[in-house]
Amino acid sequence: ILVPRTAVFGAILALGTICGALFAHLTKLGIKLVAVDDHGELFALATIVFVCSAAVLFLHRSQIPFLGQILFPSRRQLTGPRPSL
């Protein structure tokens, strides 16, 4: 996520992984894990990772492979080239 060229791929991988973790917390594990003396910290951290990954993906939405340029054209593509003076 820190390298600009690969930020989109990192955000997609992080979102996919953390969606699985959140799904497991909400369906089987529960928010609090008594077996490891967790009082919801792991769920909170997973939620923070989800929000941050979604924010990175939103900020780099035009760079999403295959869909980015189709769904989110850049401003330059919408307005056309600038006239020269």
Secondary structure, DSSP 4 states (H G I P E B T S, - for coil): --SGGGHHHHHHHHHHHHHHHHHHIIIII-SS-GGGT-SSHHHHHHHHHHHHHHHHHHHTGGGSTTTHHHHS--HHHHH-PPPP-
